[in-house]
Amino acid sequence: MSTAARPEPTLVGRGAELDDLDDLLSAVAGGAASTVLLEGESGVGKSALVGALRGGTRLLDLDLCVARADPADSRPLALLARAVLDRSAHAAPRTADPGPLGDELAALLVTLGDGHLAPPAPALVQRASALVAALVRHRGERHPWVLVLEDLHQADDASLQVLLRLAHDGAVPRTLVLATMRPVPYRPALADVVTAWTRAGARYLELRPLASRAAVQLAERLVGGSLGPALRGTVATTGGNPQLITDVVQTARATGALVEVGGIHDTPDPAWLPTLDAVVRGRLDYLPAGVRDLLADASVLGTSFVIADVAALAGDAVPDCWRTLRHAMAAGLVQARGDRLVFRHELVRGALYDGLDPADRRDLHARAARVLHRAGAPSHVVGVHRDRAR
């Protein structure tokens, strides 16, 4: 789901991950070096977990630098330069001045300018990259620190090349490097970095959706009390994705649908649900249009579907359909269950279905009836699609 302009969800259900990170912080405070690759679907709470590190770094007297990749910033080395030069990113004044190397780098970056205006001179980029690598690698000589690089999947190519170089040189001394990323979009340059850091001993952490109990707990914290049956049911359709849970509560509140009776918070009037569907569809803007369109077609078939059926429905060859659906699987939107695929978030499936043009939706149901009839589906299943095609 798209992460633009959103508040970070409250952190719950992440005790094991926090324990792991606390152990790594303690090790770095003692002079060790570690690298962690934190991956998870959009909205699963990677940034919230990063935010929880701040308390540990303060307690252990570790400097903390957090930089987020910005796809709108086309400057070479935008991510890593921000990490080593941005004084506001540093937790302690002792490391706010990067020294002569930083001064040279800052001047070089001004010369390089905006990557959209003209191709940067390779020699200048190479020198700037060497300076960034040196600043990162030698920073720990002054004091142990934590370097967090958020949304590495959106990082500029020059920053990725520096990270590749650092990985080949080995762990960064007295440093915890924590990089967060989504599994899509896939980028060969990022895959090379991940492979190199893995070979260098980086630890891989996959942040999974919340368990059902933790999902309810998060929603209860957001509303400030217990959930009624209707709201609890909507939360259950999020598949444990913290951002979707937050969207549910915030949309219910913004539309006036959230009411409290006797300490129970509920949404008895379903009139707000189309607004929620629109919010959820907006979370999918990061996906290629072809992936969104195929998932919308698949939504007509229900919560689970057979790949051959959705290929026939979309008029695609099965191998082509499978390649597209693999992208959706990597994004955490569908998962394999035996010989079929299942939407991981019923809320997403419903939002895609409701977002279809009514005429297109009826046509898809008519085609689904024909496809399933030919495939030998039970008559009552085929009949449901025929009814919805009218």
PyMOL commands that set and color helices and strands:
alter all, ss='L'
color gray80, all
select helices_A, chain A and resi 15-29+46-51+53-59+78-85+87-89+93-95+99-112+122-141+152-154+157-169+188-199+212-223+229-236+242-254+270-282+289-299+307-314+318-330+346-354+358-374+379-388
alter helices_A, ss='H'
color red, helices_A
select strands_A, chain A and resi 34-39+63-68+145-150+175-181+203-206+226-227+259-261+264-266+304-305+334-337+340-343
alter strands_A, ss='S'
color yellow, strands_A
deselect
rebuild
show_as cartoon
